[in-house]
Amino acid sequence: MKLIEKTMNKFTKAEEEEDDGSEIFQMIEVAKVDQSNVSLPPPSAGDSATPLVEVSADELNLIPPLNFSMVHNGIFRSGFPDVSNFSFLKTLGLRSIISLCPEAYPENNMQFLKSNGIKLFQFGIKGYKCSPGLENEVWLHLWNSKHQKEGSYTNANSKTSEPFVNIPDYKIREALKVLLDEKNHPLLIHCNRGKHRTGCLVGCMRKLQKWCLTSIFDEYQRFAAAKARVSDQRFMELFDVSSFKQMPLSFSCSSS
């Protein structure tokens, strides 16, 4: 009862002040404090808060190359890296780069490799484009018809005729040897767009890892998308991995 009476008295007092026209609110002044002269207390021994770390502008501008992805522990893939990607590539601690482009490596890229102790392995494979407006199967049929009179092209370890002159079997094999050598890890594989030539090399590596063709083609198509080529997929299907049986397949990144 006393609590109700006190509350009623407060409301009555407020109504009387309002009737009198007097103000029923209070003004509060807020002073701006100069924090430049305020020192923070030293952290206590039991303080588990993570200290603030100063981040450079380069670290805030980490831009991966086109179509960048991790293939396996210590193995990455992408399109052709440029200057804007160098800060990001530094974070990978690369030892090697496999380039599948035949053109001379740009001077800026060479300087980046030199300053970071990265070794370049270049296996030049010419890129090509299917005739615009043609589906892959139609293009492949036209290609076969055109080259029937010129003789068949045979995989080095396969008796099956295949029109894959633009994907040299021996270059893929040499690139795989570099790729499988853990002393070269961490390693980046790239071509121009990171789709076809890179996809073929990764697909051949997947065969060594005992992936089924459906999974190999699914991975290839994720990067190639609408640009997927039947000729690339047939190259991977017919690629003979028997000569790599003695190669290590752990793909673990050495910490030394």
HELIX and SHEET records of a PDB file:
HELIX    1   1 LYS A    2  ASP A   19  1                                  18    
HELIX    2   2 GLN A   35  ASN A   37  5                                   3    
HELIX    3   3 ALA A   57  LEU A   60  1                                   4    
HELIX    4   4 VAL A   83  ASN A   85  5                                   3    
HELIX    5   5 PHE A   86  LYS A   90  1                                   5    
HELIX    6   6 GLU A  107  SER A  115  1                                   9    
HELIX    7   7 ASN A  136  HIS A  147  1                                  12    
HELIX    8   8 GLN A  148  GLU A  150  5                                   3    
HELIX    9   9 ASP A  169  LEU A  180  1                                  12    
HELIX   10  10 GLU A  182  ASN A  184  5                                   3    
HELIX   11  11 HIS A  196  LEU A  208  1                                  13    
HELIX   12  12 LEU A  213  ALA A  224  1                                  12    
HELIX   13  13 ALA A  225  LYS A  227  5                                   3    
HELIX   14  14 VAL A  230  LEU A  238  1                                   9    
HELIX   15  15 SER A  242  PHE A  244  5                                   3    
SHEET    1   A 5 SER A  69  HIS A  72  0                                        
SHEET    2   A 5 ILE A  75  SER A  78 -1                                        
SHEET    3   A 5 LEU A 187  HIS A 190  1                                        
SHEET    4   A 5 SER A  96  SER A  99  1                                        
SHEET    5   A 5 LYS A 119  GLN A 122  1                                        
END                                                                             
